[in-house]
Amino acid sequence: MSIHFGPAGNSESFAAAGFKASADAPAWLAGLGLNAYEYQCGRGVNVGQETARKIGGAARAHGIALSLHTPYYINLSSGEDERREKNVGYLLQSCEAAAAMGAQRMVVHCGGVGKQSRDKALQHSRENVRMLLDALDRGGYSQTICLETMGKQSVVGSAEEVCGLVALDDRLLPCIDFGHLNARTGGRCNSYEAFAAVFDLLENGIGAERTRCLHIHFSKIEYGDKGELRHLTFADTRYGPEFAPLARLLRERQYEPTIICESAGTQAEDALTMKQLYEGVPL
């Protein structure tokens, strides 16, 4: 295994280069020097089996590690039976697409707290995670579910909450979105020490080996009093986080995560910047 860098979906420069089909993305990304690609199903699993297989074949041919982002409307904090059944349905649709393209990792959002207590939302989240894992087993799927830290304080998804959820089962991994953590903490997750504290939390909660191969999302994010407002690009100088301290920490700990950039339109270019910063850290 090795460290992987790549974008979430297709950047504006991909279309500007004349490409339209996501099956062209792996070759284009490899040409940039990247080796990961997260296919976006946030607004629904609308990719057909033939297209998924084409994307997978191109990814294998060009050494691109694939992951898939499941629909945003999965809500793990809900206790409603109808919502839980829909969660399972969305997950199985995602599994079908992921399996066709050979994506082993699937990123899943947590859910909003709403009018329930945070403890009740976490209880429902634990129950729903177990339901998703049972659905994977029944469907014969082997994908890893990566539960994502979230940017708004009203949503389950702090580093502590995600760590507690992924500790439930070895088939789960954390997706640590450092932009989200920085946004939900009002800018307090933007330093070597803050990043190290997140990794220490994970190592103590799920062990060093699982932490070493975690999934990471990274982008600069504008935030307000309640957390995340919008994704930015690396050109922004007001909001964090900065990748350089994280690059140093990853080198020191010899982690080998997949790092996906979610910048607004420049995700491929900013992923390449992250890769260059990482490679520039002295060994």
Summary of the structure (lengths in Angstrom):
residues: 283
radius of gyration: 17.7
end to end distance: 18.4
largest distance: 52.6
contacts: 990
relative contact order: 0.14
helix: 46%
strand: 18%
